Each structure stands twice: as C-alpha cells, then as structure tokens.
Amino acid sequence: MKKNIILSILFCLTIFTGAIASNGGSEPLTKVIRKSVNYPSFAKEDQLHGLVLVEFEVDENGVISVNRINSSDESLGSHVKQVLEGIELNDMNAVGTHFAKFHFKYVALK
C-alpha cells in the first residue's frame, strides 16, 4: 500500500517597521511584500528552509534598496534580495528604513 504524502509549505513574513498606511489607494508596504516574496520553486525542489533578515530602504521614488541581509541559506537570501529590489512602490508613507524577517519552512506531512 502506497503512503500518501501531502506536501505543505509554510512561509511567514514579519515586517518590523513604523506604521504603514495606504496613500491614495496604494497598497501598504507589508501587503505588497507579502504578495511579492514567495517560497521559490528551487527551495521546494530541494526542500530548503531558512530564515532571512533584511534591512532595506524605500526612497522617495518608491524604489527598494537592500542595505543589509543575513540569511541561514545563501540562496534564500539572494532570492529575497532580488525580489525586494524589483519592487517599486506607490505608497509615499513607506519611505524610510524598514526591517523584515522571512521564515521559509518546508513541511512534508504523511
């Protein structure tokens, strides 16, 4: 009898920052980042898990620059950096320095 394996992937995002409010109908910073940064396919294939801590800056043009990154897995850290630096925001309330914690965890349930 074959065992059925259900794969589930847990991804958590915590943003440590001041109040982020929507400006003129734009999405708040946390919501945009939560939609953009996901569990990458290479991590699913390799069943990777890890923690990525990021300090990033949002400039007055809505461009994100990663200042510092600390990751338990280099490939997950590179993924987060690449995604964050590809985001452009319309929320002027997001301008400034922010800190985020990304927890990637692969869980296989039987």
C-alpha positions, 0 to 999 in steps of 0.5 A: 500500500502506497503512503500518501504524502501531502506536501505543505509549505509554510512561509511567514513574513514579519515586517518590523517597521513604523506604521504603514498606511495606504496613500491614495489607494496604494497598497501598504508596504507589508501587503505588497511584500507579502504578495511579492516574496514567495517560497521559490520553486528551487527551495521546494525542489530541494526542500530548503528552509531558512530564515532571512533578515533584511534591512532595506530602504524605500526612497522617495521614488518608491524604489527598494534598496537592500542595505543589509541581509543575513540569511541561514541559506545563501540562496534564500537570501539572494532570492529575497534580495532580488525580489525586494529590489524589483519592487517599486512602490506607490505608497509615499508613507513607506519611505524610510528604513524598514526591517523584515524577517522571512521564515521559509519552512518546508513541511512534508506531512504523511 
